[in-house]
Amino acid sequence: MSMKRTRAKSYGSSRRDNDGTISFGKSSQAAEKTWDDYVSGQSDDAFVPYSMKTKFEQGALINHPKFGKGVVLGVEEQRMDVLFADGKKKLGQGLP
């Protein structure tokens, strides 16, 4: 009696770079912008004080009392993703 064996499932895509290293998932050439890339060269006046009552747009520069300076990466109805020096945070915002 013969048993049919299935191939092992591979997860994600991988490719070998010119230097022989293997990278998985996202392309290593499309690097995300860092907090320093967004904030460097911006004056303190460019940062709007954060308030949950205020509606922000993507790309807005904010100044949070606890987390400091940040940039809005994405906006949902009542929440937004903000990149701070410590990393990404989800914050609430005003209704449209």
PDB file of N, CA, C and O in Angstrom:
ATOM      1  N   MET A   1       0.834  -1.148   0.000  1.00  0.00           N
ATOM      2  CA  MET A   1       0.000   0.000   0.000  1.00  0.00           C
ATOM      3  C   MET A   1       0.898   1.236   0.000  1.00  0.00           C
ATOM      4  O   MET A   1       1.866   1.301   0.759  1.00  0.00           O
ATOM      5  N   SER A   2       0.582   2.209  -0.845  1.00  0.00           N
ATOM      6  CA  SER A   2       1.388   3.424  -0.882  1.00  0.00           C
ATOM      7  C   SER A   2       0.624   4.583  -0.268  1.00  0.00           C
ATOM      8  O   SER A   2      -0.591   4.708  -0.422  1.00  0.00           O
ATOM      9  N   MET A   3       1.359   5.417   0.424  1.00  0.00           N
ATOM     10  CA  MET A   3       0.736   6.584   1.052  1.00  0.00           C
ATOM     11  C   MET A   3       1.198   7.833   0.311  1.00  0.00           C
ATOM     12  O   MET A   3       2.380   7.993   0.005  1.00  0.00           O
ATOM     13  N   LYS A   4       0.255   8.699   0.035  1.00  0.00           N
ATOM     14  CA  LYS A   4       0.587   9.939  -0.641  1.00  0.00           C
ATOM     15  C   LYS A   4       0.992  10.979   0.405  1.00  0.00           C
ATOM     16  O   LYS A   4       0.254  11.235   1.357  1.00  0.00           O
ATOM     17  N   ARG A   5       2.138  11.559   0.223  1.00  0.00           N
ATOM     18  CA  ARG A   5       2.601  12.582   1.149  1.00  0.00           C
ATOM     19  C   ARG A   5       2.430  13.952   0.504  1.00  0.00           C
ATOM     20  O   ARG A   5       2.685  14.139  -0.686  1.00  0.00           O
ATOM     21  N   THR A   6       2.003  14.880   1.305  1.00  0.00           N
ATOM     22  CA  THR A   6       1.825  16.238   0.794  1.00  0.00           C
ATOM     23  C   THR A   6       3.072  17.058   1.075  1.00  0.00           C
ATOM     24  O   THR A   6       3.842  16.759   1.989  1.00  0.00           O
ATOM     25  N   ARG A   7       3.254  18.088   0.279  1.00  0.00           N
ATOM     26  CA  ARG A   7       4.391  18.975   0.492  1.00  0.00           C
ATOM     27  C   ARG A   7       4.173  19.813   1.734  1.00  0.00           C
ATOM     28  O   ARG A   7       3.042  20.152   2.082  1.00  0.00           O
ATOM     29  N   ALA A   8       5.239  20.133   2.380  1.00  0.00           N
ATOM     30  CA  ALA A   8       5.157  21.011   3.547  1.00  0.00           C
ATOM     31  C   ALA A   8       4.746  22.395   3.085  1.00  0.00           C
ATOM     32  O   ALA A   8       5.255  22.903   2.086  1.00  0.00           O
ATOM     33  N   LYS A   9       3.832  22.997   3.807  1.00  0.00           N
ATOM     34  CA  LYS A   9       3.337  24.317   3.442  1.00  0.00           C
ATOM     35  C   LYS A   9       4.383  25.370   3.789  1.00  0.00           C
ATOM     36  O   LYS A   9       4.950  25.370   4.882  1.00  0.00           O
ATOM     37  N   SER A  10       4.625  26.264   2.838  1.00  0.00           N
ATOM     38  CA  SER A  10       5.544  27.366   3.113  1.00  0.00           C
ATOM     39  C   SER A  10       4.721  28.603   3.425  1.00  0.00           C
ATOM     40  O   SER A  10       3.662  28.821   2.837  1.00  0.00           O
ATOM     41  N   TYR A  11       5.207  29.396   4.337  1.00  0.00           N
ATOM     42  CA  TYR A  11       4.487  30.590   4.759  1.00  0.00           C
ATOM     43  C   TYR A  11       5.234  31.826   4.282  1.00  0.00           C
ATOM     44  O   TYR A  11       6.419  31.995   4.569  1.00  0.00           O
ATOM     45  N   GLY A  12       4.530  32.693   3.547  1.00  0.00           N
ATOM     46  CA  GLY A  12       5.138  33.931   3.061  1.00  0.00           C
ATOM     47  C   GLY A  12       6.031  33.677   1.869  1.00  0.00           C
ATOM     48  O   GLY A  12       6.281  32.536   1.479  1.00  0.00           O
ATOM     49  N   SER A  13       6.498  34.755   1.308  1.00  0.00           N
ATOM     50  CA  SER A  13       7.391  34.640   0.170  1.00  0.00           C
ATOM     51  C   SER A  13       8.811  34.912   0.623  1.00  0.00           C
ATOM     52  O   SER A  13       9.034  35.625   1.602  1.00  0.00           O
ATOM     53  N   SER A  14       9.747  34.357  -0.074  1.00  0.00           N
ATOM     54  CA  SER A  14      11.134  34.618   0.249  1.00  0.00           C
ATOM     55  C   SER A  14      11.903  34.812  -1.046  1.00  0.00           C
ATOM     56  O   SER A  14      11.527  34.296  -2.099  1.00  0.00           O
ATOM     57  N   ARG A  15      12.978  35.559  -0.944  1.00  0.00           N
ATOM     58  CA  ARG A  15      13.834  35.720  -2.104  1.00  0.00           C
ATOM     59  C   ARG A  15      15.261  35.907  -1.619  1.00  0.00           C
ATOM     60  O   ARG A  15      15.510  36.350  -0.498  1.00  0.00           O
ATOM     61  N   ARG A  16      16.183  35.559  -2.495  1.00  0.00           N
ATOM     62  CA  ARG A  16      17.592  35.670  -2.153  1.00  0.00           C
ATOM     63  C   ARG A  16      18.143  36.941  -2.776  1.00  0.00           C
ATOM     64  O   ARG A  16      18.026  37.136  -3.986  1.00  0.00           O
ATOM     65  N   ASP A  17      18.751  37.818  -1.960  1.00  0.00           N
ATOM     66  CA  ASP A  17      19.345  39.060  -2.443  1.00  0.00           C
ATOM     67  C   ASP A  17      20.697  38.782  -3.081  1.00  0.00           C
ATOM     68  O   ASP A  17      21.211  37.665  -3.009  1.00  0.00           O
ATOM     69  N   ASN A  18      21.265  39.801  -3.704  1.00  0.00           N
ATOM     70  CA  ASN A  18      22.564  39.654  -4.376  1.00  0.00           C
ATOM     71  C   ASN A  18      23.678  39.247  -3.419  1.00  0.00           C
ATOM     72  O   ASN A  18      24.626  38.574  -3.821  1.00  0.00           O
ATOM     73  N   ASP A  19      23.570  39.650  -2.163  1.00  0.00           N
ATOM     74  CA  ASP A  19      24.624  39.309  -1.207  1.00  0.00           C
ATOM     75  C   ASP A  19      24.427  37.940  -0.571  1.00  0.00           C
ATOM     76  O   ASP A  19      25.189  37.550   0.313  1.00  0.00           O
ATOM     77  N   GLY A  20      23.400  37.205  -1.020  1.00  0.00           N
ATOM     78  CA  GLY A  20      23.185  35.853  -0.537  1.00  0.00           C
ATOM     79  C   GLY A  20      22.235  35.737   0.633  1.00  0.00           C
ATOM     80  O   GLY A  20      21.913  34.624   1.049  1.00  0.00           O
ATOM     81  N   THR A  21      21.774  36.855   1.180  1.00  0.00           N
ATOM     82  CA  THR A  21      20.838  36.794   2.302  1.00  0.00           C
ATOM     83  C   THR A  21      19.429  36.557   1.778  1.00  0.00           C
ATOM     84  O   THR A  21      19.095  36.933   0.654  1.00  0.00           O
ATOM     85  N   ILE A  22      18.622  35.936   2.600  1.00  0.00           N
ATOM     86  CA  ILE A  22      17.241  35.652   2.231  1.00  0.00           C
ATOM     87  C   ILE A  22      16.347  36.613   2.982  1.00  0.00           C
ATOM     88  O   ILE A  22      16.478  36.772   4.195  1.00  0.00           O
ATOM     89  N   SER A  23      15.430  37.262   2.257  1.00  0.00           N
ATOM     90  CA  SER A  23      14.478  38.157   2.911  1.00  0.00           C
ATOM     91  C   SER A  23      13.076  37.607   2.719  1.00  0.00           C
ATOM     92  O   SER A  23      12.763  37.029   1.678  1.00  0.00           O
ATOM     93  N   PHE A  24      12.245  37.787   3.715  1.00  0.00           N
ATOM     94  CA  PHE A  24      10.884  37.279   3.694  1.00  0.00           C
ATOM     95  C   PHE A  24       9.917  38.441   3.680  1.00  0.00           C
ATOM     96  O   PHE A  24      10.224  39.520   4.188  1.00  0.00           O
ATOM     97  N   GLY A  25       8.745  38.222   3.098  1.00  0.00           N
ATOM     98  CA  GLY A  25       7.662  39.193   3.155  1.00  0.00           C
ATOM     99  C   GLY A  25       7.920  40.425   2.324  1.00  0.00           C
ATOM    100  O   GLY A  25       8.142  40.331   1.117  1.00  0.00           O
ATOM    101  N   LYS A  26       7.892  41.602   2.973  1.00  0.00           N
ATOM    102  CA  LYS A  26       8.020  42.879   2.279  1.00  0.00           C
ATOM    103  C   LYS A  26       9.383  43.023   1.630  1.00  0.00           C
ATOM    104  O   LYS A  26      10.375  42.454   2.088  1.00  0.00           O
ATOM    105  N   SER A  27       9.412  43.784   0.567  1.00  0.00           N
ATOM    106  CA  SER A  27      10.660  44.056  -0.121  1.00  0.00           C
ATOM    107  C   SER A  27      11.568  44.881   0.772  1.00  0.00           C
ATOM    108  O   SER A  27      11.116  45.832   1.411  1.00  0.00           O
ATOM    109  N   SER A  28      12.820  44.533   0.820  1.00  0.00           N
ATOM    110  CA  SER A  28      13.754  45.252   1.668  1.00  0.00           C
ATOM    111  C   SER A  28      14.106  46.607   1.068  1.00  0.00           C
ATOM    112  O   SER A  28      14.677  47.456   1.753  1.00  0.00           O
ATOM    113  N   GLN A  29      13.774  46.820  -0.203  1.00  0.00           N
ATOM    114  CA  GLN A  29      14.116  48.072  -0.859  1.00  0.00           C
ATOM    115  C   GLN A  29      13.093  49.161  -0.567  1.00  0.00           C
ATOM    116  O   GLN A  29      13.408  50.338  -0.735  1.00  0.00           O
ATOM    117  N   ALA A  30      11.889  48.822  -0.140  1.00  0.00           N
ATOM    118  CA  ALA A  30      10.857  49.799   0.177  1.00  0.00           C
ATOM    119  C   ALA A  30      10.819  50.005   1.688  1.00  0.00           C
ATOM    120  O   ALA A  30       9.896  49.545   2.361  1.00  0.00           O
ATOM    121  N   ALA A  31      11.819  50.694   2.214  1.00  0.00           N
ATOM    122  CA  ALA A  31      11.919  50.894   3.661  1.00  0.00           C
ATOM    123  C   ALA A  31      10.915  51.951   4.110  1.00  0.00           C
ATOM    124  O   ALA A  31      10.707  52.954   3.427  1.00  0.00           O
ATOM    125  N   GLU A  32      10.295  51.715   5.264  1.00  0.00           N
ATOM    126  CA  GLU A  32       9.362  52.675   5.825  1.00  0.00           C
ATOM    127  C   GLU A  32      10.121  53.869   6.372  1.00  0.00           C
ATOM    128  O   GLU A  32      11.265  53.748   6.813  1.00  0.00           O
ATOM    129  N   LYS A  33       9.466  55.032   6.339  1.00  0.00           N
ATOM    130  CA  LYS A  33      10.086  56.225   6.903  1.00  0.00           C
ATOM    131  C   LYS A  33      10.111  56.089   8.419  1.00  0.00           C
ATOM    132  O   LYS A  33       9.186  55.542   9.018  1.00  0.00           O
ATOM    133  N   THR A  34      11.158  56.582   9.021  1.00  0.00           N
ATOM    134  CA  THR A  34      11.293  56.537  10.471  1.00  0.00           C
ATOM    135  C   THR A  34      10.739  57.815  11.085  1.00  0.00           C
ATOM    136  O   THR A  34      10.417  58.770  10.377  1.00  0.00           O
ATOM    137  N   TRP A  35      10.631  57.821  12.406  1.00  0.00           N
ATOM    138  CA  TRP A  35      10.166  59.003  13.125  1.00  0.00           C
ATOM    139  C   TRP A  35      11.079  60.190  12.833  1.00  0.00           C
ATOM    140  O   TRP A  35      10.604  61.309  12.635  1.00  0.00           O
ATOM    141  N   ASP A  36      12.391  59.947  12.806  1.00  0.00           N
ATOM    142  CA  ASP A  36      13.350  61.021  12.515  1.00  0.00           C
ATOM    143  C   ASP A  36      13.132  61.606  11.119  1.00  0.00           C
ATOM    144  O   ASP A  36      13.274  62.814  10.927  1.00  0.00           O
ATOM    145  N   ASP A  37      12.787  60.759  10.142  1.00  0.00           N
ATOM    146  CA  ASP A  37      12.541  61.247   8.784  1.00  0.00           C
ATOM    147  C   ASP A  37      11.379  62.239   8.756  1.00  0.00           C
ATOM    148  O   ASP A  37      11.437  63.244   8.048  1.00  0.00           O
ATOM    149  N   TYR A  38      10.341  61.962   9.513  1.00  0.00           N
ATOM    150  CA  TYR A  38       9.162  62.840   9.549  1.00  0.00           C
ATOM    151  C   TYR A  38       9.420  64.118  10.343  1.00  0.00           C
ATOM    152  O   TYR A  38       8.988  65.194   9.931  1.00  0.00           O
ATOM    153  N   VAL A  39      10.116  64.016  11.471  1.00  0.00           N
ATOM    154  CA  VAL A  39      10.194  65.103  12.435  1.00  0.00           C
ATOM    155  C   VAL A  39      11.398  66.019  12.228  1.00  0.00           C
ATOM    156  O   VAL A  39      11.331  67.206  12.549  1.00  0.00           O
ATOM    157  N   SER A  40      12.492  65.486  11.699  1.00  0.00           N
ATOM    158  CA  SER A  40      13.700  66.300  11.588  1.00  0.00           C
ATOM    159  C   SER A  40      13.464  67.502  10.676  1.00  0.00           C
ATOM    160  O   SER A  40      12.866  67.384   9.606  1.00  0.00           O
ATOM    161  N   GLY A  41      13.944  68.649  11.122  1.00  0.00           N
ATOM    162  CA  GLY A  41      13.810  69.879  10.353  1.00  0.00           C
ATOM    163  C   GLY A  41      12.497  70.606  10.570  1.00  0.00           C
ATOM    164  O   GLY A  41      12.298  71.685  10.012  1.00  0.00           O
ATOM    165  N   GLN A  42      11.592  70.045  11.369  1.00  0.00           N
ATOM    166  CA  GLN A  42      10.300  70.688  11.637  1.00  0.00           C
ATOM    167  C   GLN A  42      10.435  71.595  12.866  1.00  0.00           C
ATOM    168  O   GLN A  42      11.024  71.208  13.876  1.00  0.00           O
ATOM    169  N   SER A  43       9.887  72.789  12.761  1.00  0.00           N
ATOM    170  CA  SER A  43       9.930  73.705  13.904  1.00  0.00           C
ATOM    171  C   SER A  43       8.880  73.279  14.931  1.00  0.00           C
ATOM    172  O   SER A  43       7.957  72.531  14.610  1.00  0.00           O
ATOM    173  N   ASP A  44       9.025  73.751  16.146  1.00  0.00           N
ATOM    174  CA  ASP A  44       8.062  73.430  17.205  1.00  0.00           C
ATOM    175  C   ASP A  44       6.670  73.963  16.870  1.00  0.00           C
ATOM    176  O   ASP A  44       5.668  73.404  17.315  1.00  0.00           O
ATOM    177  N   ASP A  45       6.606  75.036  16.092  1.00  0.00           N
ATOM    178  CA  ASP A  45       5.316  75.618  15.704  1.00  0.00           C
ATOM    179  C   ASP A  45       4.538  74.728  14.748  1.00  0.00           C
ATOM    180  O   ASP A  45       3.326  74.891  14.612  1.00  0.00           O
ATOM    181  N   ALA A  46       5.203  73.793  14.086  1.00  0.00           N
ATOM    182  CA  ALA A  46       4.541  72.899  13.127  1.00  0.00           C
ATOM    183  C   ALA A  46       3.713  71.828  13.833  1.00  0.00           C
ATOM    184  O   ALA A  46       2.852  71.208  13.210  1.00  0.00           O
ATOM    185  N   PHE A  47       3.959  71.604  15.122  1.00  0.00           N
ATOM    186  CA  PHE A  47       3.280  70.558  15.877  1.00  0.00           C
ATOM    187  C   PHE A  47       2.061  71.123  16.600  1.00  0.00           C
ATOM    188  O   PHE A  47       2.166  72.074  17.374  1.00  0.00           O
ATOM    189  N   VAL A  48       0.904  70.522  16.335  1.00  0.00           N
ATOM    190  CA  VAL A  48      -0.357  70.941  16.945  1.00  0.00           C
ATOM    191  C   VAL A  48      -0.537  70.184  18.260  1.00  0.00           C
ATOM    192  O   VAL A  48      -0.302  68.976  18.303  1.00  0.00           O
ATOM    193  N   PRO A  49      -0.947  70.865  19.333  1.00  0.00           N
ATOM    194  CA  PRO A  49      -1.196  70.155  20.586  1.00  0.00           C
ATOM    195  C   PRO A  49      -2.299  69.110  20.408  1.00  0.00           C
ATOM    196  O   PRO A  49      -3.326  69.382  19.787  1.00  0.00           O
ATOM    197  N   TYR A  50      -2.079  67.914  20.956  1.00  0.00           N
ATOM    198  CA  TYR A  50      -3.059  66.834  20.831  1.00  0.00           C
ATOM    199  C   TYR A  50      -4.242  67.066  21.755  1.00  0.00           C
ATOM    200  O   TYR A  50      -4.084  67.451  22.914  1.00  0.00           O
ATOM    201  N   SER A  51      -5.430  66.823  21.219  1.00  0.00           N
ATOM    202  CA  SER A  51      -6.662  66.833  21.992  1.00  0.00           C
ATOM    203  C   SER A  51      -7.600  65.800  21.387  1.00  0.00           C
ATOM    204  O   SER A  51      -7.695  65.695  20.164  1.00  0.00           O
ATOM    205  N   MET A  52      -8.295  65.034  22.226  1.00  0.00           N
ATOM    206  CA  MET A  52      -9.231  64.029  21.709  1.00  0.00           C
ATOM    207  C   MET A  52     -10.405  64.673  20.985  1.00  0.00           C
ATOM    208  O   MET A  52     -11.084  64.003  20.207  1.00  0.00           O
ATOM    209  N   LYS A  53     -10.656  65.943  21.219  1.00  0.00           N
ATOM    210  CA  LYS A  53     -11.775  66.639  20.583  1.00  0.00           C
ATOM    211  C   LYS A  53     -11.437  67.121  19.172  1.00  0.00           C
ATOM    212  O   LYS A  53     -12.331  67.492  18.412  1.00  0.00           O
ATOM    213  N   THR A  54     -10.163  67.116  18.825  1.00  0.00           N
ATOM    214  CA  THR A  54      -9.721  67.615  17.524  1.00  0.00           C
ATOM    215  C   THR A  54      -9.692  66.492  16.503  1.00  0.00           C
ATOM    216  O   THR A  54      -9.332  65.360  16.828  1.00  0.00           O
ATOM    217  N   LYS A  55     -10.070  66.801  15.269  1.00  0.00           N
ATOM    218  CA  LYS A  55     -10.018  65.848  14.152  1.00  0.00           C
ATOM    219  C   LYS A  55      -8.711  66.086  13.400  1.00  0.00           C
ATOM    220  O   LYS A  55      -8.436  67.211  12.983  1.00  0.00           O
ATOM    221  N   PHE A  56      -7.901  65.038  13.222  1.00  0.00           N
ATOM    222  CA  PHE A  56      -6.619  65.147  12.544  1.00  0.00           C
ATOM    223  C   PHE A  56      -6.661  64.423  11.201  1.00  0.00           C
ATOM    224  O   PHE A  56      -7.482  63.529  10.999  1.00  0.00           O
ATOM    225  N   GLU A  57      -5.781  64.808  10.292  1.00  0.00           N
ATOM    226  CA  GLU A  57      -5.654  64.160   8.994  1.00  0.00           C
ATOM    227  C   GLU A  57      -4.317  63.443   8.917  1.00  0.00           C
ATOM    228  O   GLU A  57      -3.402  63.712   9.694  1.00  0.00           O
ATOM    229  N   GLN A  58      -4.222  62.523   7.961  1.00  0.00           N
ATOM    230  CA  GLN A  58      -2.976  61.791   7.756  1.00  0.00           C
ATOM    231  C   GLN A  58      -1.865  62.780   7.416  1.00  0.00           C
ATOM    232  O   GLN A  58      -2.053  63.682   6.599  1.00  0.00           O
ATOM    233  N   GLY A  59      -0.715  62.603   8.045  1.00  0.00           N
ATOM    234  CA  GLY A  59       0.429  63.477   7.812  1.00  0.00           C
ATOM    235  C   GLY A  59       0.530  64.626   8.793  1.00  0.00           C
ATOM    236  O   GLY A  59       1.528  65.345   8.794  1.00  0.00           O
ATOM    237  N   ALA A  60      -0.491  64.819   9.636  1.00  0.00           N
ATOM    238  CA  ALA A  60      -0.467  65.916  10.605  1.00  0.00           C
ATOM    239  C   ALA A  60       0.609  65.674  11.660  1.00  0.00           C
ATOM    240  O   ALA A  60       0.845  64.538  12.072  1.00  0.00           O
ATOM    241  N   LEU A  61       1.246  66.736  12.083  1.00  0.00           N
ATOM    242  CA  LEU A  61       2.253  66.670  13.140  1.00  0.00           C
ATOM    243  C   LEU A  61       1.585  67.090  14.440  1.00  0.00           C
ATOM    244  O   LEU A  61       0.971  68.155  14.514  1.00  0.00           O
ATOM    245  N   ILE A  62       1.706  66.251  15.465  1.00  0.00           N
ATOM    246  CA  ILE A  62       1.062  66.541  16.745  1.00  0.00           C
ATOM    247  C   ILE A  62       2.082  66.512  17.876  1.00  0.00           C
ATOM    248  O   ILE A  62       3.165  65.941  17.750  1.00  0.00           O
ATOM    249  N   ASN A  63       1.706  67.143  18.983  1.00  0.00           N
ATOM    250  CA  ASN A  63       2.530  67.125  20.192  1.00  0.00           C
ATOM    251  C   ASN A  63       1.656  66.602  21.321  1.00  0.00           C
ATOM    252  O   ASN A  63       0.747  67.292  21.782  1.00  0.00           O
ATOM    253  N   HIS A  64       1.933  65.381  21.764  1.00  0.00           N
ATOM    254  CA  HIS A  64       1.150  64.725  22.815  1.00  0.00           C
ATOM    255  C   HIS A  64       1.800  65.024  24.168  1.00  0.00           C
ATOM    256  O   HIS A  64       3.026  65.000  24.277  1.00  0.00           O
ATOM    257  N   PRO A  65       0.992  65.307  25.205  1.00  0.00           N
ATOM    258  CA  PRO A  65       1.578  65.643  26.515  1.00  0.00           C
ATOM    259  C   PRO A  65       2.413  64.521  27.131  1.00  0.00           C
ATOM    260  O   PRO A  65       3.350  64.804  27.877  1.00  0.00           O
ATOM    261  N   LYS A  66       2.100  63.260  26.840  1.00  0.00           N
ATOM    262  CA  LYS A  66       2.845  62.139  27.424  1.00  0.00           C
ATOM    263  C   LYS A  66       3.880  61.567  26.458  1.00  0.00           C
ATOM    264  O   LYS A  66       5.011  61.297  26.862  1.00  0.00           O
ATOM    265  N   PHE A  67       3.510  61.377  25.184  1.00  0.00           N
ATOM    266  CA  PHE A  67       4.370  60.690  24.220  1.00  0.00           C
ATOM    267  C   PHE A  67       5.277  61.628  23.428  1.00  0.00           C
ATOM    268  O   PHE A  67       6.223  61.167  22.790  1.00  0.00           O
ATOM    269  N   GLY A  68       5.013  62.921  23.456  1.00  0.00           N
ATOM    270  CA  GLY A  68       5.856  63.883  22.750  1.00  0.00           C
ATOM    271  C   GLY A  68       5.414  64.107  21.314  1.00  0.00           C
ATOM    272  O   GLY A  68       4.231  64.004  20.992  1.00  0.00           O
ATOM    273  N   LYS A  69       6.378  64.414  20.459  1.00  0.00           N
ATOM    274  CA  LYS A  69       6.090  64.742  19.062  1.00  0.00           C
ATOM    275  C   LYS A  69       5.806  63.478  18.261  1.00  0.00           C
ATOM    276  O   LYS A  69       6.438  62.439  18.454  1.00  0.00           O
ATOM    277  N   GLY A  70       4.832  63.599  17.350  1.00  0.00           N
ATOM    278  CA  GLY A  70       4.471  62.457  16.526  1.00  0.00           C
ATOM    279  C   GLY A  70       3.866  62.891  15.205  1.00  0.00           C
ATOM    280  O   GLY A  70       3.548  64.063  15.003  1.00  0.00           O
ATOM    281  N   VAL A  71       3.711  61.923  14.308  1.00  0.00           N
ATOM    282  CA  VAL A  71       3.106  62.163  12.998  1.00  0.00           C
ATOM    283  C   VAL A  71       1.971  61.164  12.807  1.00  0.00           C
ATOM    284  O   VAL A  71       2.115  59.987  13.138  1.00  0.00           O
ATOM    285  N   VAL A  72       0.837  61.634  12.270  1.00  0.00           N
ATOM    286  CA  VAL A  72      -0.330  60.787  12.038  1.00  0.00           C
ATOM    287  C   VAL A  72      -0.084  59.960  10.781  1.00  0.00           C
ATOM    288  O   VAL A  72       0.094  60.512   9.695  1.00  0.00           O
ATOM    289  N   LEU A  73      -0.075  58.632  10.929  1.00  0.00           N
ATOM    290  CA  LEU A  73       0.172  57.736   9.799  1.00  0.00           C
ATOM    291  C   LEU A  73      -1.108  57.290   9.119  1.00  0.00           C
ATOM    292  O   LEU A  73      -1.137  57.123   7.899  1.00  0.00           O
ATOM    293  N   GLY A  74      -2.153  57.099   9.882  1.00  0.00           N
ATOM    294  CA  GLY A  74      -3.409  56.623   9.323  1.00  0.00           C
ATOM    295  C   GLY A  74      -4.576  57.106  10.165  1.00  0.00           C
ATOM    296  O   GLY A  74      -4.451  57.302  11.373  1.00  0.00           O
ATOM    297  N   VAL A  75      -5.725  57.295   9.500  1.00  0.00           N
ATOM    298  CA  VAL A  75      -6.900  57.826  10.188  1.00  0.00           C
ATOM    299  C   VAL A  75      -8.085  56.910   9.951  1.00  0.00           C
ATOM    300  O   VAL A  75      -8.380  56.534   8.816  1.00  0.00           O
ATOM    301  N   GLU A  76      -8.761  56.554  11.036  1.00  0.00           N
ATOM    302  CA  GLU A  76     -10.029  55.853  10.977  1.00  0.00           C
ATOM    303  C   GLU A  76     -11.082  56.831  11.477  1.00  0.00           C
ATOM    304  O   GLU A  76     -10.779  58.006  11.685  1.00  0.00           O
ATOM    305  N   GLU A  77     -12.305  56.373  11.672  1.00  0.00           N
ATOM    306  CA  GLU A  77     -13.378  57.293  12.056  1.00  0.00           C
ATOM    307  C   GLU A  77     -13.084  58.018  13.362  1.00  0.00           C
ATOM    308  O   GLU A  77     -13.105  59.249  13.404  1.00  0.00           O
ATOM    309  N   GLN A  78     -12.812  57.273  14.427  1.00  0.00           N
ATOM    310  CA  GLN A  78     -12.563  57.904  15.723  1.00  0.00           C
ATOM    311  C   GLN A  78     -11.179  57.573  16.280  1.00  0.00           C
ATOM    312  O   GLN A  78     -10.881  57.892  17.431  1.00  0.00           O
ATOM    313  N   ARG A  79     -10.359  56.954  15.490  1.00  0.00           N
ATOM    314  CA  ARG A  79      -9.012  56.582  15.938  1.00  0.00           C
ATOM    315  C   ARG A  79      -7.995  56.947  14.872  1.00  0.00           C
ATOM    316  O   ARG A  79      -8.331  57.137  13.703  1.00  0.00           O
ATOM    317  N   MET A  80      -6.754  57.040  15.300  1.00  0.00           N
ATOM    318  CA  MET A  80      -5.671  57.302  14.357  1.00  0.00           C
ATOM    319  C   MET A  80      -4.407  56.596  14.830  1.00  0.00           C
ATOM    320  O   MET A  80      -4.200  56.398  16.027  1.00  0.00           O
ATOM    321  N   ASP A  81      -3.576  56.226  13.880  1.00  0.00           N
ATOM    322  CA  ASP A  81      -2.270  55.640  14.170  1.00  0.00           C
ATOM    323  C   ASP A  81      -1.243  56.761  14.125  1.00  0.00           C
ATOM    324  O   ASP A  81      -1.147  57.491  13.139  1.00  0.00           O
ATOM    325  N   VAL A  82      -0.477  56.890  15.203  1.00  0.00           N
ATOM    326  CA  VAL A  82       0.512  57.958  15.305  1.00  0.00           C
ATOM    327  C   VAL A  82       1.872  57.340  15.591  1.00  0.00           C
ATOM    328  O   VAL A  82       2.004  56.465  16.447  1.00  0.00           O
ATOM    329  N   LEU A  83       2.879  57.806  14.864  1.00  0.00           N
ATOM    330  CA  LEU A  83       4.249  57.337  15.077  1.00  0.00           C
ATOM    331  C   LEU A  83       4.973  58.323  15.974  1.00  0.00           C
ATOM    332  O   LEU A  83       5.139  59.494  15.631  1.00  0.00           O
ATOM    333  N   PHE A  84       5.405  57.829  17.137  1.00  0.00           N
ATOM    334  CA  PHE A  84       6.189  58.616  18.086  1.00  0.00           C
ATOM    335  C   PHE A  84       7.611  58.051  18.110  1.00  0.00           C
ATOM    336  O   PHE A  84       7.888  57.027  17.486  1.00  0.00           O
ATOM    337  N   ALA A  85       8.499  58.716  18.824  1.00  0.00           N
ATOM    338  CA  ALA A  85       9.880  58.236  18.948  1.00  0.00           C
ATOM    339  C   ALA A  85       9.908  56.846  19.578  1.00  0.00           C
ATOM    340  O   ALA A  85      10.784  56.041  19.264  1.00  0.00           O
ATOM    341  N   ASP A  86       8.942  56.555  20.479  1.00  0.00           N
ATOM    342  CA  ASP A  86       8.871  55.253  21.157  1.00  0.00           C
ATOM    343  C   ASP A  86       8.226  54.173  20.308  1.00  0.00           C
ATOM    344  O   ASP A  86       8.325  52.994  20.649  1.00  0.00           O
ATOM    345  N   GLY A  87       7.568  54.536  19.214  1.00  0.00           N
ATOM    346  CA  GLY A  87       6.894  53.569  18.371  1.00  0.00           C
ATOM    347  C   GLY A  87       5.476  54.035  18.035  1.00  0.00           C
ATOM    348  O   GLY A  87       5.089  55.160  18.353  1.00  0.00           O
ATOM    349  N   LYS A  88       4.709  53.155  17.388  1.00  0.00           N
ATOM    350  CA  LYS A  88       3.349  53.483  16.956  1.00  0.00           C
ATOM    351  C   LYS A  88       2.364  53.338  18.111  1.00  0.00           C
ATOM    352  O   LYS A  88       2.467  52.431  18.937  1.00  0.00           O
ATOM    353  N   LYS A  89       1.409  54.262  18.140  1.00  0.00           N
ATOM    354  CA  LYS A  89       0.326  54.233  19.131  1.00  0.00           C
ATOM    355  C   LYS A  89      -0.983  54.498  18.418  1.00  0.00           C
ATOM    356  O   LYS A  89      -1.013  55.173  17.389  1.00  0.00           O
ATOM    357  N   LYS A  90      -2.083  53.960  18.972  1.00  0.00           N
ATOM    358  CA  LYS A  90      -3.424  54.273  18.494  1.00  0.00           C
ATOM    359  C   LYS A  90      -4.033  55.269  19.468  1.00  0.00           C
ATOM    360  O   LYS A  90      -4.077  55.031  20.675  1.00  0.00           O
ATOM    361  N   LEU A  91      -4.499  56.384  18.928  1.00  0.00           N
ATOM    362  CA  LEU A  91      -5.088  57.426  19.760  1.00  0.00           C
ATOM    363  C   LEU A  91      -6.501  57.741  19.275  1.00  0.00           C
ATOM    364  O   LEU A  91      -6.831  57.548  18.104  1.00  0.00           O
ATOM    365  N   GLY A  92      -7.320  58.225  20.191  1.00  0.00           N
ATOM    366  CA  GLY A  92      -8.669  58.646  19.834  1.00  0.00           C
ATOM    367  C   GLY A  92      -8.642  60.049  19.263  1.00  0.00           C
ATOM    368  O   GLY A  92      -7.717  60.822  19.512  1.00  0.00           O
ATOM    369  N   GLN A  93      -9.691  60.369  18.480  1.00  0.00           N
ATOM    370  CA  GLN A  93      -9.803  61.716  17.924  1.00  0.00           C
ATOM    371  C   GLN A  93     -11.261  62.088  17.784  1.00  0.00           C
ATOM    372  O   GLN A  93     -12.137  61.235  17.922  1.00  0.00           O
ATOM    373  N   GLY A  94     -11.533  63.360  17.510  1.00  0.00           N
ATOM    374  CA  GLY A  94     -12.881  63.873  17.400  1.00  0.00           C
ATOM    375  C   GLY A  94     -13.670  63.274  16.250  1.00  0.00           C
ATOM    376  O   GLY A  94     -13.105  62.746  15.293  1.00  0.00           O
ATOM    377  N   LEU A  95     -14.987  63.365  16.364  1.00  0.00           N
ATOM    378  CA  LEU A  95     -15.864  62.883  15.295  1.00  0.00           C
ATOM    379  C   LEU A  95     -15.798  63.828  14.105  1.00  0.00           C
ATOM    380  O   LEU A  95     -15.541  65.020  14.271  1.00  0.00           O
ATOM    381  N   PRO A  96     -16.029  63.302  12.900  1.00  0.00           N
ATOM    382  CA  PRO A  96     -15.979  64.167  11.702  1.00  0.00           C
ATOM    383  C   PRO A  96     -17.099  65.181  11.672  1.00  0.00           C
ATOM    384  O   PRO A  96     -17.189  65.974  10.734  1.00  0.00           O
TER     385      PRO A  96
END
